[in-house]
């Protein structure tokens, strides 16, 4: 998998502000899956924005329960 050279990395980094290492890894993995589903070998910015949205939605669904369990 390759990253498209047109990706605005600063925007992606800003959108992931506050993400844990696990969330960043999940975002990168999801971005790759979005590219694979469209039969591409390059990850484009849209893949990252979709992945970030998906990870944030999942985090909202889980809520703060994990903090009381592990935090």
Beta strands, then each sheet from edge to edge (+ up, - down):
strand 1: 2-3
strand 2: 42-43
sheet 1: 1+ 2+
end
